[in-house]
Amino acid sequence: MQYTYDVDTPNFECPDKLPVKDVQFYVHPSSMAVTHDYSCPVCREEHAVVNGSTGVMGPCWGCRAAGWQIKRIDRRSWWKQFFNIGAPYASK
Ligand SMILES: [Zn+2]
């Protein structure tokens, strides 16, 4: 669940920095079962879906069916992408 606080209320003080929440993440030794308490980044009502290769939490299955997904954007210019210069990540 995500809690949003209204900053227009009187005497409201916006905190400068909030601590990062820990996520409870359990992996079965066989790696065939995973459970966690991380909510879907889109709807915040269902559990997120974990990418087993990268460990990145993505939208729940319902949000994925609605078209939501996580994408990595390559912000290099077209010619740097063409010659693969300055790749921000290891190319496969
Ligand atoms: Zn969702």
PDB file of the backbone (N, CA, C, O) and the ligand in Angstrom, with CONECT records:
HET     ZN  A 101       1
ATOM      1  N   MET A   1       0.841  -1.184   0.000  1.00  0.00           N
ATOM      2  CA  MET A   1       0.000   0.000   0.000  1.00  0.00           C
ATOM      3  C   MET A   1       0.882   1.241   0.000  1.00  0.00           C
ATOM      4  O   MET A   1       1.967   1.251   0.581  1.00  0.00           O
ATOM      5  N   GLN A   2       0.413   2.253  -0.641  1.00  0.00           N
ATOM      6  CA  GLN A   2       1.153   3.519  -0.684  1.00  0.00           C
ATOM      7  C   GLN A   2       0.308   4.584  -0.015  1.00  0.00           C
ATOM      8  O   GLN A   2      -0.880   4.714  -0.311  1.00  0.00           O
ATOM      9  N   TYR A   3       0.906   5.344   0.878  1.00  0.00           N
ATOM     10  CA  TYR A   3       0.205   6.414   1.576  1.00  0.00           C
ATOM     11  C   TYR A   3       0.683   7.748   1.019  1.00  0.00           C
ATOM     12  O   TYR A   3       1.883   8.013   0.955  1.00  0.00           O
ATOM     13  N   THR A   4      -0.253   8.571   0.624  1.00  0.00           N
ATOM     14  CA  THR A   4       0.068   9.888   0.104  1.00  0.00           C
ATOM     15  C   THR A   4      -0.473  10.933   1.066  1.00  0.00           C
ATOM     16  O   THR A   4      -1.633  10.875   1.473  1.00  0.00           O
ATOM     17  N   TYR A   5       0.374  11.888   1.426  1.00  0.00           N
ATOM     18  CA  TYR A   5      -0.021  12.926   2.372  1.00  0.00           C
ATOM     19  C   TYR A   5      -0.167  14.242   1.626  1.00  0.00           C
ATOM     20  O   TYR A   5       0.648  14.585   0.769  1.00  0.00           O
ATOM     21  N   ASP A   6      -1.213  14.966   1.964  1.00  0.00           N
ATOM     22  CA  ASP A   6      -1.502  16.246   1.334  1.00  0.00           C
ATOM     23  C   ASP A   6      -0.591  17.316   1.924  1.00  0.00           C
ATOM     24  O   ASP A   6      -0.551  17.495   3.142  1.00  0.00           O
ATOM     25  N   VAL A   7       0.126  18.016   1.084  1.00  0.00           N
ATOM     26  CA  VAL A   7       1.062  19.033   1.573  1.00  0.00           C
ATOM     27  C   VAL A   7       0.377  20.381   1.755  1.00  0.00           C
ATOM     28  O   VAL A   7       1.024  21.325   2.209  1.00  0.00           O
ATOM     29  N   ASP A   8      -0.907  20.510   1.419  1.00  0.00           N
ATOM     30  CA  ASP A   8      -1.603  21.789   1.559  1.00  0.00           C
ATOM     31  C   ASP A   8      -2.281  21.944   2.917  1.00  0.00           C
ATOM     32  O   ASP A   8      -2.858  22.996   3.190  1.00  0.00           O
ATOM     33  N   THR A   9      -2.228  20.942   3.761  1.00  0.00           N
ATOM     34  CA  THR A   9      -2.856  21.051   5.071  1.00  0.00           C
ATOM     35  C   THR A   9      -2.041  22.007   5.945  1.00  0.00           C
ATOM     36  O   THR A   9      -0.818  22.069   5.816  1.00  0.00           O
ATOM     37  N   PRO A  10      -2.711  22.756   6.837  1.00  0.00           N
ATOM     38  CA  PRO A  10      -1.995  23.702   7.703  1.00  0.00           C
ATOM     39  C   PRO A  10      -1.015  22.975   8.625  1.00  0.00           C
ATOM     40  O   PRO A  10      -1.265  21.853   9.065  1.00  0.00           O
ATOM     41  N   ASN A  11       0.084  23.631   8.899  1.00  0.00           N
ATOM     42  CA  ASN A  11       1.134  23.127   9.793  1.00  0.00           C
ATOM     43  C   ASN A  11       1.748  21.811   9.312  1.00  0.00           C
ATOM     44  O   ASN A  11       2.327  21.062  10.099  1.00  0.00           O
ATOM     45  N   PHE A  12       1.618  21.547   8.042  1.00  0.00           N
ATOM     46  CA  PHE A  12       2.228  20.328   7.518  1.00  0.00           C
ATOM     47  C   PHE A  12       3.705  20.578   7.249  1.00  0.00           C
ATOM     48  O   PHE A  12       4.070  21.569   6.617  1.00  0.00           O
ATOM     49  N   GLU A  13       4.537  19.692   7.723  1.00  0.00           N
ATOM     50  CA  GLU A  13       5.965  19.800   7.475  1.00  0.00           C
ATOM     51  C   GLU A  13       6.390  18.608   6.639  1.00  0.00           C
ATOM     52  O   GLU A  13       6.297  17.457   7.065  1.00  0.00           O
ATOM     53  N   CYS A  14       6.852  18.908   5.456  1.00  0.00           N
ATOM     54  CA  CYS A  14       7.310  17.844   4.574  1.00  0.00           C
ATOM     55  C   CYS A  14       8.683  17.363   5.043  1.00  0.00           C
ATOM     56  O   CYS A  14       9.599  18.177   5.158  1.00  0.00           O
ATOM     57  N   PRO A  15       8.853  16.081   5.313  1.00  0.00           N
ATOM     58  CA  PRO A  15      10.158  15.592   5.782  1.00  0.00           C
ATOM     59  C   PRO A  15      11.202  15.744   4.687  1.00  0.00           C
ATOM     60  O   PRO A  15      10.923  15.565   3.501  1.00  0.00           O
ATOM     61  N   ASP A  16      12.426  16.082   5.124  1.00  0.00           N
ATOM     62  CA  ASP A  16      13.509  16.252   4.149  1.00  0.00           C
ATOM     63  C   ASP A  16      13.889  14.931   3.510  1.00  0.00           C
ATOM     64  O   ASP A  16      14.089  14.847   2.298  1.00  0.00           O
ATOM     65  N   LYS A  17      13.984  13.916   4.326  1.00  0.00           N
ATOM     66  CA  LYS A  17      14.422  12.635   3.790  1.00  0.00           C
ATOM     67  C   LYS A  17      13.785  11.512   4.589  1.00  0.00           C
ATOM     68  O   LYS A  17      13.856  11.490   5.818  1.00  0.00           O
ATOM     69  N   LEU A  18      13.170  10.595   3.892  1.00  0.00           N
ATOM     70  CA  LEU A  18      12.566   9.444   4.543  1.00  0.00           C
ATOM     71  C   LEU A  18      13.457   8.223   4.338  1.00  0.00           C
ATOM     72  O   LEU A  18      14.081   8.082   3.286  1.00  0.00           O
ATOM     73  N   PRO A  19      13.523   7.343   5.330  1.00  0.00           N
ATOM     74  CA  PRO A  19      14.336   6.139   5.143  1.00  0.00           C
ATOM     75  C   PRO A  19      13.706   5.216   4.105  1.00  0.00           C
ATOM     76  O   PRO A  19      12.490   5.212   3.916  1.00  0.00           O
ATOM     77  N   VAL A  20      14.530   4.456   3.453  1.00  0.00           N
ATOM     78  CA  VAL A  20      14.056   3.490   2.456  1.00  0.00           C
ATOM     79  C   VAL A  20      13.463   2.298   3.189  1.00  0.00           C
ATOM     80  O   VAL A  20      14.040   1.796   4.154  1.00  0.00           O
ATOM     81  N   LYS A  21      12.307   1.852   2.723  1.00  0.00           N
ATOM     82  CA  LYS A  21      11.658   0.702   3.335  1.00  0.00           C
ATOM     83  C   LYS A  21      12.342  -0.583   2.897  1.00  0.00           C
ATOM     84  O   LYS A  21      12.765  -0.729   1.750  1.00  0.00           O
ATOM     85  N   ASP A  22      12.437  -1.503   3.836  1.00  0.00           N
ATOM     86  CA  ASP A  22      12.960  -2.821   3.511  1.00  0.00           C
ATOM     87  C   ASP A  22      11.853  -3.670   2.906  1.00  0.00           C
ATOM     88  O   ASP A  22      10.694  -3.580   3.312  1.00  0.00           O
ATOM     89  N   VAL A  23      12.215  -4.483   1.943  1.00  0.00           N
ATOM     90  CA  VAL A  23      11.280  -5.404   1.317  1.00  0.00           C
ATOM     91  C   VAL A  23      11.605  -6.800   1.821  1.00  0.00           C
ATOM     92  O   VAL A  23      12.760  -7.224   1.805  1.00  0.00           O
ATOM     93  N   GLN A  24      10.569  -7.516   2.271  1.00  0.00           N
ATOM     94  CA  GLN A  24      10.752  -8.897   2.720  1.00  0.00           C
ATOM     95  C   GLN A  24      10.715  -9.787   1.483  1.00  0.00           C
ATOM     96  O   GLN A  24       9.726  -9.796   0.750  1.00  0.00           O
ATOM     97  N   PHE A  25      11.790 -10.534   1.252  1.00  0.00           N
ATOM     98  CA  PHE A  25      11.928 -11.310   0.032  1.00  0.00           C
ATOM     99  C   PHE A  25      12.422 -12.698   0.410  1.00  0.00           C
ATOM    100  O   PHE A  25      13.488 -12.839   1.010  1.00  0.00           O
ATOM    101  N   TYR A  26      11.658 -13.715   0.065  1.00  0.00           N
ATOM    102  CA  TYR A  26      12.004 -15.097   0.408  1.00  0.00           C
ATOM    103  C   TYR A  26      12.135 -15.922  -0.860  1.00  0.00           C
ATOM    104  O   TYR A  26      11.249 -15.905  -1.715  1.00  0.00           O
ATOM    105  N   VAL A  27      13.228 -16.634  -0.978  1.00  0.00           N
ATOM    106  CA  VAL A  27      13.466 -17.485  -2.137  1.00  0.00           C
ATOM    107  C   VAL A  27      13.684 -18.902  -1.627  1.00  0.00           C
ATOM    108  O   VAL A  27      14.520 -19.139  -0.756  1.00  0.00           O
ATOM    109  N   HIS A  28      12.922 -19.840  -2.180  1.00  0.00           N
ATOM    110  CA  HIS A  28      13.112 -21.242  -1.822  1.00  0.00           C
ATOM    111  C   HIS A  28      14.475 -21.698  -2.336  1.00  0.00           C
ATOM    112  O   HIS A  28      14.890 -21.258  -3.408  1.00  0.00           O
ATOM    113  N   PRO A  29      15.193 -22.573  -1.605  1.00  0.00           N
ATOM    114  CA  PRO A  29      16.508 -23.029  -2.071  1.00  0.00           C
ATOM    115  C   PRO A  29      16.508 -23.584  -3.494  1.00  0.00           C
ATOM    116  O   PRO A  29      17.533 -23.532  -4.172  1.00  0.00           O
ATOM    117  N   SER A  30      15.392 -24.105  -3.949  1.00  0.00           N
ATOM    118  CA  SER A  30      15.331 -24.623  -5.312  1.00  0.00           C
ATOM    119  C   SER A  30      15.163 -23.505  -6.335  1.00  0.00           C
ATOM    120  O   SER A  30      15.230 -23.755  -7.539  1.00  0.00           O
ATOM    121  N   SER A  31      14.943 -22.269  -5.870  1.00  0.00           N
ATOM    122  CA  SER A  31      14.681 -21.101  -6.728  1.00  0.00           C
ATOM    123  C   SER A  31      13.385 -21.231  -7.510  1.00  0.00           C
ATOM    124  O   SER A  31      13.146 -20.456  -8.436  1.00  0.00           O
ATOM    125  N   MET A  32      12.556 -22.183  -7.158  1.00  0.00           N
ATOM    126  CA  MET A  32      11.298 -22.378  -7.878  1.00  0.00           C
ATOM    127  C   MET A  32      10.145 -21.619  -7.231  1.00  0.00           C
ATOM    128  O   MET A  32       9.066 -21.512  -7.814  1.00  0.00           O
ATOM    129  N   ALA A  33      10.366 -21.097  -6.039  1.00  0.00           N
ATOM    130  CA  ALA A  33       9.286 -20.376  -5.363  1.00  0.00           C
ATOM    131  C   ALA A  33       9.858 -19.125  -4.708  1.00  0.00           C
ATOM    132  O   ALA A  33      10.892 -19.168  -4.042  1.00  0.00           O
ATOM    133  N   VAL A  34       9.167 -18.018  -4.911  1.00  0.00           N
ATOM    134  CA  VAL A  34       9.573 -16.729  -4.341  1.00  0.00           C
ATOM    135  C   VAL A  34       8.332 -16.067  -3.779  1.00  0.00           C
ATOM    136  O   VAL A  34       7.262 -16.111  -4.386  1.00  0.00           O
ATOM    137  N   THR A  35       8.480 -15.462  -2.630  1.00  0.00           N
ATOM    138  CA  THR A  35       7.388 -14.649  -2.112  1.00  0.00           C
ATOM    139  C   THR A  35       7.976 -13.371  -1.521  1.00  0.00           C
ATOM    140  O   THR A  35       9.108 -13.361  -1.039  1.00  0.00           O
ATOM    141  N   HIS A  36       7.204 -12.310  -1.565  1.00  0.00           N
ATOM    142  CA  HIS A  36       7.689 -11.012  -1.089  1.00  0.00           C
ATOM    143  C   HIS A  36       6.503 -10.136  -0.734  1.00  0.00           C
ATOM    144  O   HIS A  36       5.356 -10.502  -0.989  1.00  0.00           O
ATOM    145  N   ASP A  37       6.777  -8.977  -0.143  1.00  0.00           N
ATOM    146  CA  ASP A  37       5.708  -8.061   0.239  1.00  0.00           C
ATOM    147  C   ASP A  37       5.808  -6.743  -0.535  1.00  0.00           C
ATOM    148  O   ASP A  37       5.357  -5.706  -0.048  1.00  0.00           O
ATOM    149  N   TYR A  38       6.386  -6.776  -1.721  1.00  0.00           N
ATOM    150  CA  TYR A  38       6.536  -5.573  -2.534  1.00  0.00           C
ATOM    151  C   TYR A  38       5.280  -5.399  -3.381  1.00  0.00           C
ATOM    152  O   TYR A  38       4.858  -6.321  -4.080  1.00  0.00           O
ATOM    153  N   SER A  39       4.683  -4.200  -3.310  1.00  0.00           N
ATOM    154  CA  SER A  39       3.436  -3.990  -4.037  1.00  0.00           C
ATOM    155  C   SER A  39       3.715  -3.610  -5.485  1.00  0.00           C
ATOM    156  O   SER A  39       4.803  -3.149  -5.830  1.00  0.00           O
ATOM    157  N   CYS A  40       2.705  -3.816  -6.317  1.00  0.00           N
ATOM    158  CA  CYS A  40       2.800  -3.471  -7.741  1.00  0.00           C
ATOM    159  C   CYS A  40       3.070  -1.969  -7.863  1.00  0.00           C
ATOM    160  O   CYS A  40       2.361  -1.181  -7.238  1.00  0.00           O
ATOM    161  N   PRO A  41       4.059  -1.547  -8.636  1.00  0.00           N
ATOM    162  CA  PRO A  41       4.360  -0.118  -8.764  1.00  0.00           C
ATOM    163  C   PRO A  41       3.287   0.661  -9.512  1.00  0.00           C
ATOM    164  O   PRO A  41       3.338   1.890  -9.540  1.00  0.00           O
ATOM    165  N   VAL A  42       2.316  -0.019 -10.119  1.00  0.00           N
ATOM    166  CA  VAL A  42       1.273   0.674 -10.866  1.00  0.00           C
ATOM    167  C   VAL A  42       0.012   0.814 -10.024  1.00  0.00           C
ATOM    168  O   VAL A  42      -0.444   1.930  -9.778  1.00  0.00           O
ATOM    169  N   CYS A  43      -0.553  -0.293  -9.585  1.00  0.00           N
ATOM    170  CA  CYS A  43      -1.841  -0.227  -8.889  1.00  0.00           C
ATOM    171  C   CYS A  43      -1.685  -0.209  -7.372  1.00  0.00           C
ATOM    172  O   CYS A  43      -2.597   0.252  -6.686  1.00  0.00           O
ATOM    173  N   ARG A  44      -0.589  -0.680  -6.826  1.00  0.00           N
ATOM    174  CA  ARG A  44      -0.336  -0.722  -5.379  1.00  0.00           C
ATOM    175  C   ARG A  44      -1.333  -1.599  -4.635  1.00  0.00           C
ATOM    176  O   ARG A  44      -1.458  -1.488  -3.416  1.00  0.00           O
ATOM    177  N   GLU A  45      -2.035  -2.457  -5.337  1.00  0.00           N
ATOM    178  CA  GLU A  45      -3.015  -3.318  -4.684  1.00  0.00           C
ATOM    179  C   GLU A  45      -2.634  -4.792  -4.754  1.00  0.00           C
ATOM    180  O   GLU A  45      -3.052  -5.579  -3.904  1.00  0.00           O
ATOM    181  N   GLU A  46      -1.860  -5.168  -5.738  1.00  0.00           N
ATOM    182  CA  GLU A  46      -1.434  -6.564  -5.900  1.00  0.00           C
ATOM    183  C   GLU A  46       0.071  -6.646  -5.659  1.00  0.00           C
ATOM    184  O   GLU A  46       0.756  -5.632  -5.531  1.00  0.00           O
ATOM    185  N   HIS A  47       0.564  -7.881  -5.600  1.00  0.00           N
ATOM    186  CA  HIS A  47       1.999  -8.072  -5.454  1.00  0.00           C
ATOM    187  C   HIS A  47       2.702  -7.803  -6.791  1.00  0.00           C
ATOM    188  O   HIS A  47       2.174  -8.117  -7.857  1.00  0.00           O
ATOM    189  N   ALA A  48       3.879  -7.226  -6.714  1.00  0.00           N
ATOM    190  CA  ALA A  48       4.686  -7.040  -7.912  1.00  0.00           C
ATOM    191  C   ALA A  48       5.164  -8.400  -8.400  1.00  0.00           C
ATOM    192  O   ALA A  48       5.168  -9.376  -7.650  1.00  0.00           O
ATOM    193  N   VAL A  49       5.564  -8.451  -9.655  1.00  0.00           N
ATOM    194  CA  VAL A  49       6.110  -9.674 -10.235  1.00  0.00           C
ATOM    195  C   VAL A  49       7.607  -9.485 -10.388  1.00  0.00           C
ATOM    196  O   VAL A  49       8.062  -8.481 -10.936  1.00  0.00           O
ATOM    197  N   VAL A  50       8.374 -10.458  -9.899  1.00  0.00           N
ATOM    198  CA  VAL A  50       9.826 -10.352  -9.907  1.00  0.00           C
ATOM    199  C   VAL A  50      10.389 -10.951 -11.187  1.00  0.00           C
ATOM    200  O   VAL A  50      10.006 -12.048 -11.593  1.00  0.00           O
ATOM    201  N   ASN A  51      11.297 -10.224 -11.814  1.00  0.00           N
ATOM    202  CA  ASN A  51      12.054 -10.778 -12.933  1.00  0.00           C
ATOM    203  C   ASN A  51      13.179 -11.607 -12.328  1.00  0.00           C
ATOM    204  O   ASN A  51      14.086 -11.063 -11.698  1.00  0.00           O
ATOM    205  N   GLY A  52      13.123 -12.895 -12.514  1.00  0.00           N
ATOM    206  CA  GLY A  52      14.101 -13.787 -11.904  1.00  0.00           C
ATOM    207  C   GLY A  52      15.518 -13.571 -12.386  1.00  0.00           C
ATOM    208  O   GLY A  52      16.462 -13.889 -11.663  1.00  0.00           O
ATOM    209  N   SER A  53      15.699 -13.046 -13.572  1.00  0.00           N
ATOM    210  CA  SER A  53      17.038 -12.835 -14.119  1.00  0.00           C
ATOM    211  C   SER A  53      17.697 -11.586 -13.549  1.00  0.00           C
ATOM    212  O   SER A  53      18.895 -11.577 -13.265  1.00  0.00           O
ATOM    213  N   THR A  54      16.905 -10.535 -13.387  1.00  0.00           N
ATOM    214  CA  THR A  54      17.479  -9.261 -12.955  1.00  0.00           C
ATOM    215  C   THR A  54      17.138  -8.912 -11.515  1.00  0.00           C
ATOM    216  O   THR A  54      17.828  -8.097 -10.902  1.00  0.00           O
ATOM    217  N   GLY A  55      16.094  -9.508 -10.965  1.00  0.00           N
ATOM    218  CA  GLY A  55      15.656  -9.157  -9.623  1.00  0.00           C
ATOM    219  C   GLY A  55      14.819  -7.890  -9.585  1.00  0.00           C
ATOM    220  O   GLY A  55      14.469  -7.417  -8.503  1.00  0.00           O
ATOM    221  N   VAL A  56      14.494  -7.336 -10.737  1.00  0.00           N
ATOM    222  CA  VAL A  56      13.705  -6.107 -10.796  1.00  0.00           C
ATOM    223  C   VAL A  56      12.231  -6.442 -10.573  1.00  0.00           C
ATOM    224  O   VAL A  56      11.704  -7.402 -11.134  1.00  0.00           O
ATOM    225  N   MET A  57      11.579  -5.629  -9.742  1.00  0.00           N
ATOM    226  CA  MET A  57      10.161  -5.795  -9.483  1.00  0.00           C
ATOM    227  C   MET A  57       9.365  -5.082 -10.561  1.00  0.00           C
ATOM    228  O   MET A  57       9.587  -3.900 -10.822  1.00  0.00           O
ATOM    229  N   GLY A  58       8.442  -5.791 -11.186  1.00  0.00           N
ATOM    230  CA  GLY A  58       7.629  -5.212 -12.238  1.00  0.00           C
ATOM    231  C   GLY A  58       6.170  -5.168 -11.849  1.00  0.00           C
ATOM    232  O   GLY A  58       5.807  -5.579 -10.747  1.00  0.00           O
ATOM    233  N   PRO A  59       5.327  -4.674 -12.742  1.00  0.00           N
ATOM    234  CA  PRO A  59       3.898  -4.605 -12.469  1.00  0.00           C
ATOM    235  C   PRO A  59       3.296  -5.995 -12.259  1.00  0.00           C
ATOM    236  O   PRO A  59       3.853  -7.001 -12.698  1.00  0.00           O
ATOM    237  N   CYS A  60       2.149  -6.029 -11.580  1.00  0.00           N
ATOM    238  CA  CYS A  60       1.457  -7.299 -11.349  1.00  0.00           C
ATOM    239  C   CYS A  60       0.918  -7.821 -12.684  1.00  0.00           C
ATOM    240  O   CYS A  60       0.970  -7.126 -13.699  1.00  0.00           O
ATOM    241  N   TRP A  61       0.407  -9.040 -12.667  1.00  0.00           N
ATOM    242  CA  TRP A  61      -0.051  -9.659 -13.914  1.00  0.00           C
ATOM    243  C   TRP A  61      -1.224  -8.910 -14.511  1.00  0.00           C
ATOM    244  O   TRP A  61      -1.321  -8.795 -15.732  1.00  0.00           O
ATOM    245  N   GLY A  62      -2.123  -8.394 -13.674  1.00  0.00           N
ATOM    246  CA  GLY A  62      -3.267  -7.638 -14.174  1.00  0.00           C
ATOM    247  C   GLY A  62      -2.837  -6.362 -14.880  1.00  0.00           C
ATOM    248  O   GLY A  62      -3.368  -6.023 -15.937  1.00  0.00           O
ATOM    249  N   CYS A  63      -1.872  -5.653 -14.295  1.00  0.00           N
ATOM    250  CA  CYS A  63      -1.375  -4.424 -14.923  1.00  0.00           C
ATOM    251  C   CYS A  63      -0.593  -4.746 -16.192  1.00  0.00           C
ATOM    252  O   CYS A  63      -0.634  -3.986 -17.160  1.00  0.00           O
ATOM    253  N   ARG A  64       0.122  -5.878 -16.188  1.00  0.00           N
ATOM    254  CA  ARG A  64       0.830  -6.282 -17.413  1.00  0.00           C
ATOM    255  C   ARG A  64      -0.165  -6.564 -18.526  1.00  0.00           C
ATOM    256  O   ARG A  64       0.072  -6.217 -19.683  1.00  0.00           O
ATOM    257  N   ALA A  65      -1.291  -7.201 -18.169  1.00  0.00           N
ATOM    258  CA  ALA A  65      -2.322  -7.476 -19.174  1.00  0.00           C
ATOM    259  C   ALA A  65      -2.913  -6.182 -19.712  1.00  0.00           C
ATOM    260  O   ALA A  65      -3.371  -6.127 -20.853  1.00  0.00           O
ATOM    261  N   ALA A  66      -2.900  -5.134 -18.881  1.00  0.00           N
ATOM    262  CA  ALA A  66      -3.420  -3.834 -19.311  1.00  0.00           C
ATOM    263  C   ALA A  66      -2.375  -3.036 -20.093  1.00  0.00           C
ATOM    264  O   ALA A  66      -2.658  -1.928 -20.548  1.00  0.00           O
ATOM    265  N   GLY A  67      -1.170  -3.590 -20.251  1.00  0.00           N
ATOM    266  CA  GLY A  67      -0.168  -2.938 -21.084  1.00  0.00           C
ATOM    267  C   GLY A  67       0.981  -2.291 -20.342  1.00  0.00           C
ATOM    268  O   GLY A  67       1.872  -1.734 -20.984  1.00  0.00           O
ATOM    269  N   TRP A  68       1.001  -2.338 -19.022  1.00  0.00           N
ATOM    270  CA  TRP A  68       2.087  -1.720 -18.273  1.00  0.00           C
ATOM    271  C   TRP A  68       3.309  -2.623 -18.292  1.00  0.00           C
ATOM    272  O   TRP A  68       3.190  -3.847 -18.223  1.00  0.00           O
ATOM    273  N   GLN A  69       4.470  -2.020 -18.385  1.00  0.00           N
ATOM    274  CA  GLN A  69       5.722  -2.764 -18.339  1.00  0.00           C
ATOM    275  C   GLN A  69       6.858  -1.827 -17.993  1.00  0.00           C
ATOM    276  O   GLN A  69       6.719  -0.607 -18.078  1.00  0.00           O
ATOM    277  N   ILE A  70       7.982  -2.404 -17.603  1.00  0.00           N
ATOM    278  CA  ILE A  70       9.181  -1.623 -17.309  1.00  0.00           C
ATOM    279  C   ILE A  70      10.113  -1.746 -18.497  1.00  0.00           C
ATOM    280  O   ILE A  70      10.385  -2.845 -18.981  1.00  0.00           O
ATOM    281  N   LYS A  71      10.602  -0.601 -18.963  1.00  0.00           N
ATOM    282  CA  LYS A  71      11.524  -0.595 -20.092  1.00  0.00           C
ATOM    283  C   LYS A  71      12.778   0.183 -19.722  1.00  0.00           C
ATOM    284  O   LYS A  71      12.724   1.161 -18.976  1.00  0.00           O
ATOM    285  N   ARG A  72      13.898  -0.265 -20.253  1.00  0.00           N
ATOM    286  CA  ARG A  72      15.140   0.482 -20.105  1.00  0.00           C
ATOM    287  C   ARG A  72      15.331   1.278 -21.385  1.00  0.00           C
ATOM    288  O   ARG A  72      15.309   0.723 -22.484  1.00  0.00           O
ATOM    289  N   ILE A  73      15.517   2.572 -21.232  1.00  0.00           N
ATOM    290  CA  ILE A  73      15.649   3.447 -22.389  1.00  0.00           C
ATOM    291  C   ILE A  73      17.124   3.756 -22.621  1.00  0.00           C
ATOM    292  O   ILE A  73      17.839   4.171 -21.709  1.00  0.00           O
ATOM    293  N   ASP A  74      17.560   3.547 -23.850  1.00  0.00           N
ATOM    294  CA  ASP A  74      18.919   3.887 -24.239  1.00  0.00           C
ATOM    295  C   ASP A  74      18.924   5.344 -24.713  1.00  0.00           C
ATOM    296  O   ASP A  74      18.391   5.649 -25.780  1.00  0.00           O
ATOM    297  N   ARG A  75      19.516   6.232 -23.934  1.00  0.00           N
ATOM    298  CA  ARG A  75      19.467   7.658 -24.232  1.00  0.00           C
ATOM    299  C   ARG A  75      20.644   8.130 -25.081  1.00  0.00           C
ATOM    300  O   ARG A  75      20.809   9.332 -25.290  1.00  0.00           O
ATOM    301  N   ARG A  76      21.455   7.209 -25.569  1.00  0.00           N
ATOM    302  CA  ARG A  76      22.550   7.621 -26.444  1.00  0.00           C
ATOM    303  C   ARG A  76      22.003   8.077 -27.796  1.00  0.00           C
ATOM    304  O   ARG A  76      20.897   7.709 -28.191  1.00  0.00           O
ATOM    305  N   SER A  77      22.801   8.883 -28.493  1.00  0.00           N
ATOM    306  CA  SER A  77      22.383   9.329 -29.825  1.00  0.00           C
ATOM    307  C   SER A  77      22.335   8.122 -30.761  1.00  0.00           C
ATOM    308  O   SER A  77      22.891   7.069 -30.451  1.00  0.00           O
ATOM    309  N   TRP A  78      21.667   8.280 -31.908  1.00  0.00           N
ATOM    310  CA  TRP A  78      21.444   7.137 -32.803  1.00  0.00           C
ATOM    311  C   TRP A  78      22.758   6.561 -33.305  1.00  0.00           C
ATOM    312  O   TRP A  78      22.876   5.345 -33.456  1.00  0.00           O
ATOM    313  N   TRP A  79      23.765   7.420 -33.570  1.00  0.00           N
ATOM    314  CA  TRP A  79      25.023   6.897 -34.119  1.00  0.00           C
ATOM    315  C   TRP A  79      25.837   6.185 -33.040  1.00  0.00           C
ATOM    316  O   TRP A  79      26.571   5.246 -33.348  1.00  0.00           O
ATOM    317  N   LYS A  80      25.720   6.614 -31.782  1.00  0.00           N
ATOM    318  CA  LYS A  80      26.405   5.881 -30.714  1.00  0.00           C
ATOM    319  C   LYS A  80      25.751   4.517 -30.503  1.00  0.00           C
ATOM    320  O   LYS A  80      26.427   3.540 -30.184  1.00  0.00           O
ATOM    321  N   GLN A  81      24.439   4.460 -30.680  1.00  0.00           N
ATOM    322  CA  GLN A  81      23.772   3.160 -30.580  1.00  0.00           C
ATOM    323  C   GLN A  81      24.170   2.270 -31.751  1.00  0.00           C
ATOM    324  O   GLN A  81      24.356   1.064 -31.591  1.00  0.00           O
ATOM    325  N   PHE A  82      24.299   2.882 -32.941  1.00  0.00           N
ATOM    326  CA  PHE A  82      24.646   2.110 -34.133  1.00  0.00           C
ATOM    327  C   PHE A  82      26.027   1.474 -33.991  1.00  0.00           C
ATOM    328  O   PHE A  82      26.210   0.298 -34.307  1.00  0.00           O
ATOM    329  N   PHE A  83      27.015   2.269 -33.504  1.00  0.00           N
ATOM    330  CA  PHE A  83      28.374   1.756 -33.335  1.00  0.00           C
ATOM    331  C   PHE A  83      28.602   1.182 -31.943  1.00  0.00           C
ATOM    332  O   PHE A  83      29.707   0.742 -31.625  1.00  0.00           O
ATOM    333  N   ASN A  84      27.588   1.185 -31.132  1.00  0.00           N
ATOM    334  CA  ASN A  84      27.638   0.666 -29.764  1.00  0.00           C
ATOM    335  C   ASN A  84      28.771   1.305 -28.968  1.00  0.00           C
ATOM    336  O   ASN A  84      29.605   0.614 -28.383  1.00  0.00           O
ATOM    337  N   ILE A  85      28.785   2.633 -28.958  1.00  0.00           N
ATOM    338  CA  ILE A  85      29.791   3.400 -28.238  1.00  0.00           C
ATOM    339  C   ILE A  85      29.176   3.905 -26.930  1.00  0.00           C
ATOM    340  O   ILE A  85      28.074   4.454 -26.912  1.00  0.00           O
ATOM    341  N   GLY A  86      29.909   3.707 -25.850  1.00  0.00           N
ATOM    342  CA  GLY A  86      29.468   4.225 -24.565  1.00  0.00           C
ATOM    343  C   GLY A  86      28.234   3.560 -24.038  1.00  0.00           C
ATOM    344  O   GLY A  86      27.368   4.217 -23.460  1.00  0.00           O
ATOM    345  N   ALA A  87      28.136   2.246 -24.230  1.00  0.00           N
ATOM    346  CA  ALA A  87      26.961   1.530 -23.744  1.00  0.00           C
ATOM    347  C   ALA A  87      26.885   1.644 -22.219  1.00  0.00           C
ATOM    348  O   ALA A  87      27.862   1.350 -21.530  1.00  0.00           O
ATOM    349  N   PRO A  88      25.732   2.070 -21.684  1.00  0.00           N
ATOM    350  CA  PRO A  88      25.616   2.217 -20.237  1.00  0.00           C
ATOM    351  C   PRO A  88      25.530   0.886 -19.515  1.00  0.00           C
ATOM    352  O   PRO A  88      25.589   0.841 -18.286  1.00  0.00           O
ATOM    353  N   TYR A  89      25.392  -0.185 -20.254  1.00  0.00           N
ATOM    354  CA  TYR A  89      25.294  -1.506 -19.667  1.00  0.00           C
ATOM    355  C   TYR A  89      26.000  -2.498 -20.603  1.00  0.00           C
ATOM    356  O   TYR A  89      26.233  -2.193 -21.773  1.00  0.00           O
ATOM    357  N   ALA A  90      26.328  -3.646 -20.099  1.00  0.00           N
ATOM    358  CA  ALA A  90      27.034  -4.642 -20.898  1.00  0.00           C
ATOM    359  C   ALA A  90      26.118  -5.160 -21.994  1.00  0.00           C
ATOM    360  O   ALA A  90      25.004  -5.604 -21.716  1.00  0.00           O
ATOM    361  N   SER A  91      26.576  -5.108 -23.223  1.00  0.00           N
ATOM    362  CA  SER A  91      25.766  -5.620 -24.332  1.00  0.00           C
ATOM    363  C   SER A  91      25.930  -7.128 -24.405  1.00  0.00           C
ATOM    364  O   SER A  91      26.986  -7.667 -24.075  1.00  0.00           O
ATOM    365  N   LYS A  92      24.877  -7.801 -24.839  1.00  0.00           N
ATOM    366  CA  LYS A  92      24.906  -9.269 -24.886  1.00  0.00           C
ATOM    367  C   LYS A  92      25.192  -9.750 -26.298  1.00  0.00           C
ATOM    368  O   LYS A  92      25.255 -10.956 -26.539  1.00  0.00           O
TER     369      LYS A  92
HETATM  370 ZN    ZN A 101      -0.813  -3.810 -10.574  1.00  0.00          ZN2+
END
